Amino acid sequence: MSFSLYKPNYKLHILLVSLSILACFITSCAIIPQQRSGSWHQQYKHLDYTLPGNSTFIESDYFIIFLVSARHHDYTDNRQLYEALNNYDGFLKRGNVGHSWVYLKGVRNGRAFVLEGGQSLRYGKDQISFSEGTKNLIKYGYANPSKDEKQNYRYEPDPIKHLWAVRTDGFFQKGSGRQTPTFAAKIDLSKSKFEQIVAFMDEDNYPYQEFSIPGNQCSSFLAKIADMAGFKLEHTVHVKLGSVFRAGGKEYRLWTNPRYSNLKLSTPDIIERSLIQAVMEGRAEYALDWYRKH
């Protein structure tokens, strides 16, 4: 087995067509897979459940709706995950990525109060993207190389580590962020819980600017609010990352340190499954039809 320890040539783009992983989850998101394997059907068998209609929805004084736009990715297939990361930036700009957010409604100062939104990422030109940073670490040895650094290749033993990077251009995305929800579930709140969540979501209190795949992002943000509301919600998945990637007759090392062999993150897909289960068990109300009308 031989590894490319020199500056990769033009064939690197073949790697990137598949070097993807998880920035596609950046809002914790993923691209819809082209082929659906047996493992995919096992992961998403809950999508076949028959759910109750909107007749069960009761608009109480204080409530919260958890919303997801899931892209139903196959987390057991590294190649599909790698392909997603390489294409992520373009999909994000077109709004074609997954997302998780909340719709909070109550009464404040005697008037109806609504707060809808979640954490998102600006993807400004001043910061390197997760996919581009990973690519640069493979190609140059630096995540954001200067002109001189591009001319002096440095071997990086763990280029996949850029998926753990923390960006500082996150922000509070008001509303749905141009996303169409695939599922929504509502629970009632006490006035005190409602006020606690409103305070938590305040832009002066939550570090929206800090954004990372395994840390603060849209799905982990929703999960923190669910926990605050006393609502049991599964939201994480462990993704195993291969140590090498083969492309163009070569092998590119993605990591040498085993700490980068497993990435734990929150995703809309797991949240969607948990919300469906909560509705089926009667712990939450189906809210997608109501949300679409309002």
N, C-alpha and C positions, 0 to 999 in steps of 0.2 A: 504494500500500500504506500503510495507516494503522495505527499502533500505539496501544493504549490506554495513555496516560501518566497517567491519573487513577485514583483509587481505583475498582477494578472494582465493579460492582453484583452483584445476586443471581445473575447469569449465571455468576459465577465457578465455581459448583459444577459447571457443565457442563464447564468446563476440568478440574476435579479428577477427574471421572469418567474422564478420560483423562490427567491429569497424573500420571504414575506412575513412573516409571522406577525403578528399581532398588532402592529400598529393598525392593522385592520380592525382591531378591537378598540381603537383609541377612544372611541366613544364607547368603546367596548364593542366593537362592531366587526362585522364580517361580510364578505361578499357571498351571494348565493352560489353554491357549488354547481358546476356544470353537470357532474355525474353524481348520482346518489347511490352510495354503497349500502351494503347490508348494515354496517355500523351506523350509517346515517339514519336509516329507518328505525333502528333500535333506539337511537338517541331522541328521535322525534315522534315516537308512537303516540305521545300525548296529543299531538295535533289532530288526531282522529276522534278525540272525545266529543260527544255531543254536549254542548254547554247550554245553560239556562238562558232564556231570552231576557230582554230588558225589563220585563214585568216585575222582576224582583228588586229593581233599583228604587231606593227611597232617598230623596234628597234631604238629609238631615241638616241641622244647623251648622255642625262642624264635621267636615270629612276630608279625606285625602284620596286621590286616585293615583295609583302607580301605573305608569304607562311605559311600554316598550315598543320599539320598532326592531324586531329580530330578523336576522338574515340567515339563520338556520345553517350554520357552518358545521362541517364534519371535523371535530376536534381530534379525531384519531388519525387524520390524514395530514402529515407534515407538508406534503407537496401542495395541497390545496391551501393550507395556511400560508406557505411561502409565497404562492402566487398572489394571494390577497394583499400582502404587505407591499409588494412592488407596485401594485395598482392603486394603493389606498389614497394617495394624495389627490389624484384626479377624481376618484369617486367622492371624496369628501367635499371637494369644491362644487360638485353637482348635487350634493345632498343625498347621494345614493349609498349611505352607510347606516348601520344600526345606531340606536340611541336609547337612552333610558332617562325618564324625567318624571316630574310629579305635577299634579294639579291639586292645589290646596284651596279650600273654600271655607269661610266662616264669617263671623261678625266681629267688627272692630269699631269702637266708638259709635255703636248704634247703626252702623252701615255694613252692607255686604262687602266682603273683602275676598279677592281672588289673587292667588300667586301661583303662576305656572312657569316651570323651567327646570333647568338642570345644568350641569357643568359641561363645557365643550372646549374646543381648542381653535384658536384663530388660524394657525398655520401661516404665520407671517413670514416674510422673506428674511427677517433678521435672525431666525433660528432654524437650525438644521432639523429636517424631519427624521422620524424614527427609521424609516426605510433608507433614506439617503445617508444617514449617519452610519448605519450598518454597512451599507455598500462601500462607503469611503474607508471604513476601517479594514475592509477586505482588500480594497484596491490600493490604498495609500498607507494605511496604518494609523490614520488620524480621522476622527469623526467629522471634523470641519477643517480640512487642511488649508493652509495658506498656499500661495503660489510656490514658494520655496519647498514646502513640505511635499507638494505634489511631485516635485522633481527628485526627492530623496525618500524612496520607499522605506517604510519601517514595518517590520513584521508585528502584527497584533495577534496574540494567541487566542483572544476571546472577542472577535468582532460582534458576536451576537449580544454582547453586554449592552450595546446601545439601546436595546429594548427596555432596559431598566433605567434609562436616563430620565431625569426630571426636567420638564420644560417649564418655562415661566410665562407663557402666553396663553394660559387657560383663562376662561372667563365664565360668567353666569349667562347662559343662553336663555333669554326669555322665550316663553312659549314652547312650541314643539321643535324649533330649529329646522323647520321645513320637512320634518319627518312625518310619515304616516304610521300611526300605531298599529301593530299587529295584535295587541291585546291590552286590556286595561281592567284593573280591579280596584274596588273602592272599599274602604273601611271607615267607620265612624270614629270621631275623636272627641275627647273631652275638651272643654275650653282651655284648660291648662296645657294639655298636650299640643293643641293647636298653636297657642302662643309660643310654646317651646320650639316648635318646628319653624315658625315664622322667624324667630330670633336666630335659629341655627342657619337659616338660608340667607340671612342678611349679608350683603356683600362686604360689610365691614368686619364680619365675624368669621366667615369661612374662607380659607385660602384658595379661592377659585383659580388664581394664577398658577398654582403649582399643579402640574398635570403630568401623570406618568401612567404607563400601561398597568403595572402591578400595584399602583398606589391610587392617588386621587384621579378619578375620571368619572364619567357619567353614571356608570352602573354601581360603582362603589359609593358614590354620592347618594343614589337612591337607596342603597342597602343601609346606609347609616341612618337615613330618615325612617326607614321601616323599623329598624331596631329601636329608635327613639319612640316610635309609636307603639312599641310592644307587639309588633307584627312579625311572626316568624317567617323568614324568607331566605331560601337558598339562592346564592348568587355567584359562587366561585367555581372555577374549573381548573384542573391542573393539566397543562399542555407539556408533553415530553418533546424536547428538542434534540434532534440528531446532532452529533458532534461534527459531522462532515456533510458536504453537499457535492454531488457529482454532476458535472456539466462539461460538455465539449471535450470529453475524454480526460478531464482533470478532476481532482478532488480538492475542494476548498474547505479548510477547517473553520468551523463556526465557534467552537469553544474547546478549551483544554481543561479549564476549571469546572469540575462537576456541579458547582453551584449554579451554572447556567444551563444545566440539562433539564430543568423543570421550571416552568413559569406558571405561577398561580395568579389568576386574575378574575375579576368580576365581569360578567358578560350579559347582554340582553337576552341571549338564548336561554341561559340557566334561569334568569329572573322570570322570563315568560313561562317556562315550565312550572316554576314554583307558584306563580300567580294562578295559573290554570288549576293546579292542585288545590290551592286555597279556596277557589270558587267551588270546585267540586266537593270539597269538604264542608262548605258552608261557613268558612272563616272570613270570606270576603264576598262582595257582590260583583257580578259581571257589570262592567261599566263602559264597554267600548261603544255600544249603540248610543248611550246617553252622551258620551263625550263627543261623538261625531255630530250630534245635533246641537251641541252648545259651543 
